[in-house]
Amino acid sequence: AAPAAPASSLSLADLEAMIEPEAAFGTSTTCRPHSLADLHERLATFSNAQTWFCKPSAASPLECARAGWEIDGTDMLACRVCGARIKSPTALGLPPTTAAAAVAAEALTSLCDQLRTSHGELCPWGSNASPPMLG
């Protein structure tokens, strides 16, 4: 096989062909908090109610999407920009008086904070949520 051509002699098309495809769970890997289309795209990932069920209102699909998150499986959020993931706890089926239910309720409350703090250190979504007026 012929040795690879130096990068300086490759065409733009050759370089683009070498780039790995984007993540399967989304198409936009940029942080555009003021883009209504991007917000709708993130919200669309929540269309199956079984994947994000019985969460606090501060972790509603709209709030998650405003913070740059989308669904990547049942009770799993993912950021397309930094690749961070949040696994949400669930208290479904637990009697409300059990210690396990109390722990789950506390974890669900902390989920709301994680929407801001779980992005990667340099991820722009950590401090650039979509404005409420977009929702």
Stockholm file with secondary structure:
# STOCKHOLM 1.0

chainA/1-135         AAPAAPASSLSLADLEAMIEPEAAFGTSTTCRPHSLADLHERLATFSNAQTWFCKPSAASPLECARAGWEIDGTDMLACRVCGARIKSPTALGLPPTTAAAAVAAEALTSLCDQLRTSHGELCPWGSNASPPMLG
#=GR chainA/1-135 SS CCCCCCGGGSCHHHHHHHSCCCCTTCSCCSCCTTCHHHHHHHHHTTCSGGGSCSCCGGGSHHHHHHTTCEECSTTEEECTTTCCEEECCCCTTSCTTSHHHHHHHHHHHHHHHHHHHSSCTTCGGGGCCCCGGGC
#=GC SS_cons         CCCCCCGGGSCHHHHHHHSCCCCTTCSCCSCCTTCHHHHHHHHHTTCSGGGSCSCCGGGSHHHHHHTTCEECSTTEEECTTTCCEEECCCCTTSCTTSHHHHHHHHHHHHHHHHHHHSSCTTCGGGGCCCCGGGC
//
